[in-house]
Amino acid sequence: MSVSQAVGAVGTDSGSEFRRGVASCVPVLLGTIPYALVLGAQATQKGLSAVELPMMTGLNFAGGSEFAAIQLWTSPPHILLIVAITFLVNSRHLLMGAALAPFLRELPRRKVFTALFFMCDESWALGLADAKQRAAAGVKPAFSPRYYMGAALAMYLAWVAFTTLGALLGPMLGDVEIYGFDMAFPAVFLVLMRGMWKGAAAARPWLVSLVVAALVYLFVPGAWYVAAGAVSGLLAAWLMAGDA
């Protein structure tokens, strides 16, 4: 079900809103399963057990930083380095949270903190798009907590479950990247970007962010390209706001 169709069919029953969130999430969720398996398999190759991995994915719940942490994992691990890289990779969540903030103002603080803990790229994109569609359709409140949590919890449970499954199957599968599973990661992000497309003019900050991140990735060691891409994209959006 598309977001626009869901807005037309919106109801007042909290259970139906939760199910609508789960249903909207399913296509994207299916795309995350392959790279969840890749992460689990890579983690076992680094020495993490099938008990330690779900603790990491369940407490951190941010796939990009988890891939970075696994790549940097040694025995003993360089904790400060991993923490710093995790912060850099997850710095995009600052912008994501800021984008959601106007829709969360009316919620109790405990619900806001819960929503932000379970926020990932996929649930954020779905929740924000749904809120904007509802606002445009005159539906109040624009943000549906039940819809958002349906999508977010589905992503959370699937991520923890399939990374754990990848850890269990890793020794049998060997190098899972030879099956092309790693391509699912960029594919999911391309789908999310397509859903937020508003034309070439509005996409200029994305292009600035992409070019800056690519250049920093090529010439600066570490994960600084994530922060550089986020900051440059934000500055570009501010500078170009009057031209869009």
Buried (B, 14 or more C-beta within 10 A) or exposed (E): EEBEEBBEEBEEEBEBBBBBBBBBBEEBBEBBBBBBBBBBBBBBBBEBEBEEBBEBBBEEBBBBBBBBBBEBBEEEEEEEEBEBBBEBBBBBBEBBBEBBEEBBEEBEEEEBEBBBEBBBBBBBBBBBBBBBBBBEEEBEEBBBBBBBBBBBBBBBEBBBBBBBBBBEBBEEBEEBEEEEBBEBBEEBBEBBEEEEEEEEEEBBBBEBBBEBBEBBBEEEEBBBBBBBBBBBBBBBBEEBEEEE
